[in-house]
């Protein structure tokens, strides 16, 4: 496969997700990286996580990226493709490696959590308009991007500027801010992310990262700063999420009670659930609820990806009245147990 690849006609898919994925090494036991004796291999990447979750939920999804012409690149393409994601537009780079990273088993929110990234000079860091097929990127009902890609290199940032350029026939652009301070080489990152978010149609941002990046406190302040997108979703952790729609105002939905196994990958899963419901034309409240349910699937498993709930199961839960939704509690295995017409009612209980 060439480094640039031919420009060809592409079938339209539900979602195209563009960004770097890396091989992730998960520790065999808790402890410092210095003390962990062995690791298990997995995959990790904000955009590919969204593509995999959407494909597992029954949507057509395409992942676009670059990987090294190495074994880790083979693994990423095969693993992501195994979810049913179209990986035909992933390019191989014979001169640059596939990125990898190691992490501890602890919660990312604690001081004990460690992550060691080996992504500098990776194949994905040189993605550009010259080596990414723009037709493949635009051949989706939704184009999902994140601020992580913008931080990788000037070429990657220029690619995002091009893909978010307003133009006739542009797909709905979904942008997850994903502010990672350590990825930015200078202090301009927050401003760059704000400008990119303002060019999107749908924005996902955590309340904590909006404060860290832009000094904005409160969901309403975030929405005021991002008045251009049609829909802004501010994630508030255990407090739920609030969506600000340009034409219908604010909608807040609390998160269900979740027995957390590992607090990783929930943001990507929330975006996937919200996008799934968006593609189905569901109302904003139900889009948020589906985001919470997809996030709960990941929170109750040890990795970044999880089996999503069956669509009819998720629809039953999302349709609960406010009182029943408020008593919903989800624990490990809730998405994979045999479902029956009364399952939604059985899961509604006082926590």
FENWOCOR-V541640 format. One record per residue. RES is the residue in one letter. D_CENTER is the distance of its C-alpha to the mean C-alpha in Angstrom with 1 decimal. Layout:
BEGIN
RES&D_CENTER / RES&D_CENTER
END
This chain:
BEGIN
X&27.4 / X&27.9 / X&25.8 / X&25.4 / X&25.9 / X&27.8 / X&26.8 / X&27.0 / X&26.4 / X&23.1 / X&22.7 / X&20.5 / X&17.4 / X&15.2 / X&12.0 / X&11.9 / X&9.0 / X&10.6 / X&10.2 / X&11.6 / X&11.3 / X&13.9 / X&16.1 / X&15.7 / X&19.0 / X&19.0 / X&22.3 / X&24.9 / X&26.0 / X&25.3 / X&26.9 / X&26.8 / X&25.6 / X&29.3 / X&30.3 / X&27.8 / X&29.9 / X&27.3 / X&23.7 / X&21.9 / X&19.7 / X&16.1 / X&13.2 / X&10.2 / X&7.8 / X&4.3 / X&5.1 / X&7.3 / X&5.6 / X&4.4 / X&8.0 / X&9.6 / X&8.9 / X&10.1 / X&12.9 / X&13.9 / X&14.2 / X&16.6 / X&15.1 / X&15.8 / X&13.0 / X&13.6 / X&12.0 / X&14.0 / X&14.7 / X&17.8 / X&18.8 / X&22.2 / X&25.1 / X&25.1 / X&24.5 / X&21.1 / X&20.1 / X&21.8 / X&19.8 / X&16.4 / X&17.5 / X&19.3 / X&16.7 / X&13.9 / X&16.7 / X&17.9 / X&15.2 / X&16.7 / X&14.4 / X&16.7 / X&16.9 / X&20.2 / X&19.0 / X&18.0 / X&20.9 / X&22.8 / X&24.3 / X&27.6 / X&28.0 / X&24.8 / X&23.0 / X&19.6 / X&17.9 / X&18.0 / X&17.5 / X&19.1 / X&18.4 / X&20.6 / X&20.2 / X&20.4 / X&18.1 / X&16.2 / X&18.0 / X&21.4 / X&23.6 / X&24.1 / X&20.6 / X&20.8 / X&18.5 / X&20.3 / X&18.5 / X&20.5 / X&18.7 / X&21.4 / X&22.8 / X&20.3 / X&20.3 / X&16.9 / X&18.3 / X&20.8 / X&18.8 / X&20.8 / X&22.2 / X&25.0 / X&23.1 / X&20.2 / X&21.4 / X&20.7 / X&21.9 / X&19.3 / X&16.5 / X&18.3 / X&19.1 / X&16.5 / X&16.7 / X&13.3 / X&12.0 / X&8.4 / X&8.6 / X&7.9 / X&10.8 / X&10.6 / X&12.2 / X&14.8 / X&15.9 / X&16.7 / X&19.9 / X&21.9 / X&21.5 / X&17.7 / X&18.2 / X&20.9 / X&18.7 / X&16.2 / X&19.4 / X&20.7 / X&17.7 / X&17.6 / X&21.4 / X&22.7 / X&24.6 / X&26.0 / X&23.9 / X&20.6 / X&17.7 / X&15.7 / X&13.5 / X&10.2 / X&9.4 / X&7.1 / X&10.0 / X&8.8 / X&12.6 / X&13.8 / X&17.6 / X&18.7 / X&17.2 / X&19.3 / X&22.9 / X&24.4 / X&24.2 / X&23.1 / X&19.3 / X&19.0 / X&21.1 / X&19.3 / X&15.9 / X&18.0 / X&19.6 / X&16.5 / X&15.1 / X&18.5 / X&18.4 / X&15.4 / X&16.0 / X&13.1 / X&11.6 / X&9.3 / X&11.0 / X&12.3 / X&16.0 / X&16.6 / X&14.9 / X&16.7 / X&19.8 / X&19.4 / X&18.6 / X&20.8 / X&23.0 / X&22.1 / X&23.0 / X&22.3 / X&20.0 / X&22.9 / X&23.2 / X&19.6 / X&20.2 / X&23.6 / X&22.2 / X&19.7 / X&22.3 / X&21.5 / X&18.3 / X&19.2 / X&16.7 / X&15.2 / X&13.3 / X&14.1 / X&12.8 / X&15.8 / X&15.1 / X&17.9 / X&19.3 / X&16.8 / X&15.4 / X&17.4 / X&16.8 / X&19.3 / X&20.4 / X&22.9 / X&25.3 / X&25.1 / X&24.4 / X&22.4 / X&21.1 / X&20.4 / X&19.4 / X&19.8 / X&17.6 / X&19.5 / X&21.2 / X&19.3 / X&21.1 / X&18.5 / X&18.8 / X&16.2 / X&13.9 / X&11.1 / X&7.5 / X&8.1 / X&5.9 / X&2.7 / X&5.9 / X&7.3 / X&5.5 / X&6.5 / X&9.7 / X&10.5 / X&10.1 / X&12.2 / X&14.7 / X&14.8 / X&15.7 / X&18.4 / X&19.8 / X&19.7 / X&20.7 / X&18.5 / X&19.5 / X&18.4 / X&15.0 / X&14.5 / X&16.1 / X&14.0 / X&10.9 / X&13.0 / X&14.2 / X&11.1 / X&10.2 / X&13.9 / X&13.8 / X&11.7 / X&13.8 / X&16.9 / X&16.3 / X&16.6 / X&13.7 / X&9.9 / X&10.4 / X&12.9 / X&15.1 / X&14.1 / X&17.2 / X&19.4 / X&19.2 / X&22.6 / X&22.0 / X&18.9 / X&21.0 / X&23.9 / X&22.0 / X&20.5 / X&24.0 / X&25.6 / X&27.7 / X&26.8 / X&29.1 / X&27.8 / X&24.2 / X&25.2 / X&26.8 / X&24.0 / X&23.2 / X&21.0 / X&21.6 / X&21.1 / X&21.7 / X&21.3 / X&19.3 / X&21.7 / X&25.0 / X&27.2 / X&26.7 / X&29.7 / X&30.4 / X&30.9 / X&27.8 / X&26.2 / X&29.4 / X&29.7 / X&26.4 / X&27.5 / X&29.5 / X&30.3 / X&28.3
END
